Amino acid sequence: MNISIIGTAGAGKSTLFQALSGIHHGSSVNPATLATIDVPDERLDNLTQIFNPKKTVFARIELSDTVPIGKDDVKNETIQAKSLQQMRLSDAFLLLLPNFQPELGNDPLQDFNLIQSEFILSDMAQVETRIERINKQMGKKDAAPLQQEKDMLQKCLDHLNEEKPLSTLDLLDKEGKTFRGFQFLSQKPMMVVVNCNEDMLGLIDGITAGFREKLPEYIPSLAACASLEAELALMSPLEQNDYMNAYDIKEPLKPRIIRLACDTLGLISFLTVGEDECRAWPIKKGITAQEAAGTIHTDFFNKFIRAETVAYDDFMRLGGFAGCKKAGLWRLEGKTYIVQDGDILNIRAGN
């Protein structure tokens, strides 16, 4: 799972990056822009105590701090190609909206509209370029598949011309494989963090509710003070507890963002266990046992036979595999079995 933090200059992106990664930007002449954070999982903690493996591997989020986005950056090509490519490789965006001086009329929604417009313009340019290439290829190749692609791209272009992001176009969900290579920016899921001052902490719940009403319903959001959360991330657990009590912070931002990201991307985890390794494998909700096996190794997908399966809750309640087998809850599942969150899987594959 790769998430890019995006926003305009001065929104506090690097501060939010520090709050989530625990990496202090000021510690280096060349500040870090990439980090990997573990997704806490109490189930994996419990399984580790039982199996005492050589290593435990949690699901992970790759986090990137991107360059600021400004008005007409796409049109003027002022965003570096490397930075744009990093955004295209993201699974989702975490957009930071500055809400520092609302009493002066500063409107964070302006930033939201600006960045969404830039993404729409970028996607329009991609679509138009591809349509031009298809027009040149027509007659030189089999025209039927090219015409089909052109028709779908024209629907995308019409949607974008209405200033609508591609995330709201059902066509792309149905034709996922066709459009996967484009990595459209406006198609990617987006989450919003409204960045507030310290003196707004008592109003956080109201601010969060207010922005949920203003933003499109498909954009999940929350409010926080990134600067306080960044300080919190660098403290010891004891210091964190005192700090949170002083500012009446019920929960740090990091676990809230992790849950939000998993919900937004529709992610669940299956588990593998043993003396060598206990591991959580993040997958899209609704995928099959064979597809889940492929996340471990491509050979497991190609040579999949069966998946030995038991639910984590049953495993813990009945004291392990033996108890589950006795109760008839340990089972063999085939290729089409839909993996459930917390399934403990052991993949059987051919040689």
ZIHU-V606812 format. One record per pair of residues at least 6 apart in sequence whose ideal C-beta (glycine too) atoms are under 8 Angstrom apart, sorted by the first residue. I is the first residue (numbers start at 1). J is the second residue. If there is no record, write none. Layout:
i:I j:J
i:I j:J
This chain:
i:1 j:59
i:1 j:60
i:1 j:61
i:1 j:62
i:1 j:91
i:1 j:92
i:1 j:261
i:1 j:265
i:1 j:267
i:1 j:282
i:2 j:61
i:2 j:62
i:2 j:64
i:2 j:89
i:2 j:90
i:2 j:91
i:2 j:92
i:3 j:61
i:3 j:62
i:3 j:63
i:3 j:64
i:3 j:90
i:3 j:91
i:3 j:92
i:3 j:93
i:3 j:94
i:3 j:261
i:4 j:64
i:4 j:66
i:4 j:86
i:4 j:87
i:4 j:90
i:4 j:92
i:4 j:93
i:4 j:94
i:5 j:13
i:5 j:16
i:5 j:17
i:5 j:20
i:5 j:63
i:5 j:64
i:5 j:65
i:5 j:66
i:5 j:93
i:5 j:94
i:5 j:96
i:6 j:13
i:6 j:66
i:6 j:69
i:6 j:87
i:6 j:93
i:6 j:94
i:6 j:95
i:6 j:96
i:6 j:115
i:7 j:13
i:7 j:68
i:7 j:69
i:7 j:95
i:7 j:96
i:7 j:97
i:7 j:98
i:7 j:111
i:7 j:115
i:8 j:68
i:8 j:69
i:8 j:70
i:8 j:98
i:8 j:111
i:8 j:114
i:8 j:115
i:9 j:68
i:9 j:70
i:10 j:68
i:10 j:98
i:11 j:68
i:11 j:96
i:11 j:97
i:11 j:98
i:11 j:111
i:11 j:195
i:12 j:96
i:12 j:98
i:12 j:195
i:12 j:226
i:12 j:227
i:13 j:65
i:13 j:66
i:13 j:68
i:13 j:96
i:14 j:25
i:14 j:31
i:14 j:65
i:15 j:195
i:15 j:226
i:15 j:227
i:15 j:230
i:16 j:94
i:16 j:96
i:16 j:193
i:16 j:195
i:16 j:226
i:16 j:229
i:16 j:230
i:17 j:23
i:17 j:25
i:17 j:32
i:17 j:33
i:17 j:35
i:17 j:63
i:17 j:65
i:18 j:24
i:18 j:25
i:18 j:230
i:18 j:233
i:18 j:234
i:19 j:226
i:19 j:229
i:19 j:230
i:19 j:232
i:19 j:233
i:19 j:253
i:19 j:254
i:20 j:35
i:20 j:37
i:20 j:63
i:20 j:233
i:20 j:253
i:20 j:254
i:20 j:257
i:21 j:32
i:21 j:35
i:21 j:37
i:21 j:63
i:21 j:233
i:22 j:35
i:22 j:37
i:22 j:233
i:22 j:234
i:23 j:32
i:23 j:35
i:24 j:234
i:25 j:31
i:25 j:32
i:32 j:65
i:33 j:64
i:33 j:65
i:33 j:66
i:34 j:62
i:34 j:63
i:34 j:64
i:34 j:65
i:35 j:62
i:35 j:63
i:36 j:60
i:36 j:61
i:36 j:62
i:36 j:63
i:37 j:60
i:37 j:61
i:37 j:63
i:37 j:254
i:37 j:258
i:38 j:58
i:38 j:59
i:38 j:60
i:39 j:58
i:39 j:59
i:39 j:60
i:39 j:61
i:39 j:258
i:39 j:262
i:39 j:269
i:39 j:280
i:39 j:282
i:40 j:58
i:40 j:255
i:40 j:258
i:41 j:58
i:41 j:59
i:41 j:269
i:41 j:280
i:43 j:271
i:43 j:280
i:43 j:312
i:43 j:342
i:44 j:56
i:44 j:58
i:44 j:271
i:44 j:278
i:44 j:279
i:44 j:280
i:46 j:316
i:47 j:271
i:47 j:273
i:47 j:278
i:47 j:312
i:47 j:344
i:48 j:56
i:48 j:278
i:50 j:273
i:50 j:320
i:51 j:273
i:51 j:274
i:51 j:275
i:51 j:278
i:52 j:275
i:53 j:273
i:53 j:274
i:53 j:275
i:53 j:276
i:53 j:277
i:53 j:278
i:54 j:275
i:54 j:276
i:54 j:277
i:55 j:276
i:55 j:277
i:56 j:277
i:56 j:278
i:56 j:279
i:57 j:277
i:57 j:278
i:57 j:279
i:57 j:280
i:58 j:279
i:58 j:280
i:59 j:267
i:59 j:269
i:59 j:280
i:59 j:281
i:59 j:282
i:60 j:282
i:61 j:258
i:61 j:261
i:64 j:86
i:64 j:90
i:66 j:83
i:66 j:86
i:66 j:87
i:67 j:79
i:67 j:80
i:67 j:83
i:69 j:79
i:69 j:114
i:69 j:115
i:69 j:118
i:70 j:78
i:70 j:114
i:71 j:114
i:71 j:118
i:72 j:78
i:73 j:79
i:73 j:118
i:74 j:118
i:74 j:121
i:74 j:122
i:74 j:125
i:75 j:121
i:84 j:122
i:87 j:93
i:87 j:185
i:88 j:183
i:88 j:185
i:89 j:183
i:90 j:188
i:91 j:188
i:91 j:189
i:91 j:265
i:92 j:188
i:92 j:189
i:92 j:190
i:92 j:191
i:92 j:261
i:92 j:264
i:92 j:265
i:93 j:188
i:93 j:189
i:93 j:190
i:93 j:191
i:94 j:190
i:94 j:191
i:94 j:192
i:94 j:193
i:94 j:257
i:94 j:261
i:95 j:111
i:95 j:112
i:95 j:115
i:95 j:190
i:95 j:191
i:95 j:192
i:95 j:193
i:96 j:192
i:96 j:193
i:96 j:195
i:96 j:226
i:97 j:108
i:97 j:109
i:97 j:111
i:97 j:112
i:97 j:192
i:97 j:193
i:97 j:194
i:97 j:195
i:97 j:211
i:98 j:106
i:98 j:108
i:98 j:111
i:98 j:195
i:99 j:106
i:99 j:108
i:99 j:194
i:99 j:195
i:99 j:196
i:99 j:197
i:99 j:200
i:99 j:207
i:99 j:223
i:100 j:106
i:100 j:195
i:100 j:196
i:100 j:197
i:108 j:194
i:108 j:211
i:109 j:214
i:109 j:215
i:112 j:192
i:112 j:215
i:116 j:165
i:116 j:186
i:117 j:163
i:119 j:165
i:119 j:185
i:119 j:186
i:120 j:160
i:120 j:163
i:120 j:164
i:120 j:165
i:120 j:186
i:122 j:185
i:122 j:186
i:123 j:156
i:123 j:160
i:123 j:166
i:123 j:182
i:123 j:184
i:123 j:185
i:123 j:186
i:123 j:187
i:124 j:157
i:124 j:160
i:124 j:161
i:126 j:182
i:126 j:184
i:127 j:153
i:127 j:156
i:127 j:157
i:127 j:160
i:127 j:182
i:128 j:157
i:130 j:149
i:130 j:153
i:130 j:182
i:131 j:150
i:131 j:153
i:131 j:154
i:131 j:157
i:134 j:146
i:134 j:149
i:134 j:150
i:134 j:153
i:135 j:150
i:137 j:146
i:138 j:146
i:138 j:147
i:149 j:178
i:152 j:171
i:152 j:175
i:152 j:178
i:152 j:179
i:155 j:169
i:155 j:171
i:156 j:166
i:156 j:169
i:156 j:171
i:156 j:172
i:156 j:179
i:156 j:184
i:159 j:166
i:159 j:168
i:159 j:169
i:160 j:166
i:160 j:186
i:165 j:186
i:165 j:187
i:166 j:172
i:166 j:184
i:166 j:186
i:166 j:187
i:167 j:186
i:167 j:187
i:167 j:188
i:167 j:189
i:167 j:190
i:167 j:218
i:168 j:218
i:169 j:187
i:172 j:179
i:172 j:184
i:172 j:187
i:179 j:187
i:189 j:264
i:189 j:265
i:190 j:219
i:191 j:219
i:191 j:220
i:191 j:221
i:191 j:257
i:191 j:260
i:191 j:261
i:191 j:264
i:192 j:211
i:192 j:215
i:192 j:219
i:192 j:220
i:192 j:221
i:192 j:222
i:193 j:221
i:193 j:222
i:193 j:223
i:193 j:224
i:193 j:226
i:193 j:253
i:193 j:257
i:194 j:207
i:194 j:208
i:194 j:211
i:194 j:221
i:194 j:222
i:194 j:223
i:194 j:224
i:195 j:223
i:195 j:224
i:195 j:225
i:195 j:226
i:196 j:203
i:196 j:204
i:196 j:207
i:196 j:223
i:196 j:224
i:196 j:225
i:197 j:225
i:198 j:225
i:198 j:227
i:198 j:228
i:198 j:247
i:200 j:207
i:200 j:223
i:200 j:225
i:201 j:225
i:201 j:228
i:201 j:247
i:201 j:248
i:201 j:249
i:202 j:248
i:204 j:223
i:204 j:224
i:207 j:223
i:208 j:221
i:208 j:222
i:208 j:223
i:211 j:221
i:211 j:223
i:212 j:221
i:215 j:221
i:220 j:260
i:220 j:263
i:220 j:264
i:222 j:256
i:222 j:257
i:222 j:260
i:224 j:253
i:224 j:256
i:226 j:253
i:228 j:247
i:228 j:249
i:229 j:252
i:229 j:253
i:229 j:254
i:231 j:243
i:232 j:240
i:232 j:243
i:232 j:244
i:232 j:249
i:232 j:252
i:232 j:253
i:233 j:252
i:233 j:254
i:235 j:243
i:240 j:252
i:243 j:249
i:244 j:250
i:244 j:252
i:261 j:267
i:262 j:268
i:262 j:282
i:265 j:284
i:266 j:284
i:266 j:285
i:266 j:286
i:267 j:282
i:267 j:283
i:267 j:284
i:267 j:285
i:268 j:282
i:268 j:283
i:268 j:284
i:268 j:285
i:268 j:339
i:268 j:340
i:268 j:341
i:268 j:342
i:269 j:280
i:269 j:281
i:269 j:282
i:269 j:283
i:269 j:341
i:269 j:342
i:270 j:280
i:270 j:281
i:270 j:283
i:270 j:292
i:270 j:339
i:270 j:340
i:270 j:341
i:270 j:342
i:270 j:343
i:270 j:344
i:270 j:345
i:271 j:278
i:271 j:279
i:271 j:280
i:271 j:281
i:271 j:312
i:271 j:342
i:271 j:343
i:271 j:344
i:271 j:345
i:272 j:278
i:272 j:279
i:272 j:281
i:272 j:296
i:272 j:344
i:272 j:345
i:272 j:346
i:273 j:344
i:281 j:292
i:281 j:295
i:281 j:296
i:283 j:291
i:283 j:292
i:283 j:295
i:283 j:339
i:285 j:341
i:286 j:338
i:287 j:338
i:287 j:339
i:288 j:335
i:288 j:336
i:288 j:337
i:288 j:338
i:288 j:339
i:289 j:304
i:289 j:307
i:289 j:309
i:289 j:333
i:289 j:334
i:289 j:335
i:289 j:336
i:289 j:337
i:289 j:338
i:289 j:339
i:289 j:345
i:290 j:301
i:290 j:304
i:290 j:335
i:290 j:336
i:291 j:301
i:292 j:307
i:292 j:339
i:292 j:345
i:293 j:300
i:293 j:301
i:293 j:304
i:293 j:307
i:293 j:345
i:293 j:347
i:293 j:349
i:294 j:300
i:294 j:301
i:294 j:304
i:296 j:347
i:299 j:349
i:300 j:347
i:300 j:349
i:303 j:349
i:303 j:350
i:303 j:351
i:304 j:335
i:304 j:347
i:304 j:348
i:304 j:349
i:305 j:348
i:305 j:349
i:305 j:350
i:306 j:332
i:306 j:333
i:306 j:334
i:306 j:348
i:307 j:332
i:307 j:333
i:307 j:334
i:307 j:337
i:307 j:345
i:307 j:346
i:307 j:347
i:307 j:348
i:308 j:330
i:308 j:331
i:308 j:332
i:308 j:345
i:308 j:346
i:308 j:347
i:308 j:348
i:309 j:330
i:309 j:331
i:309 j:332
i:309 j:333
i:309 j:337
i:309 j:343
i:309 j:344
i:309 j:345
i:309 j:346
i:310 j:321
i:310 j:324
i:310 j:329
i:310 j:330
i:310 j:331
i:310 j:343
i:310 j:344
i:311 j:329
i:311 j:340
i:311 j:342
i:311 j:343
i:311 j:344
i:312 j:342
i:312 j:343
i:312 j:344
i:313 j:342
i:314 j:324
i:314 j:327
i:314 j:329
i:315 j:321
i:315 j:324
i:315 j:344
i:318 j:324
i:318 j:326
i:318 j:327
i:318 j:329
i:321 j:330
i:324 j:330
i:332 j:348
i:339 j:345
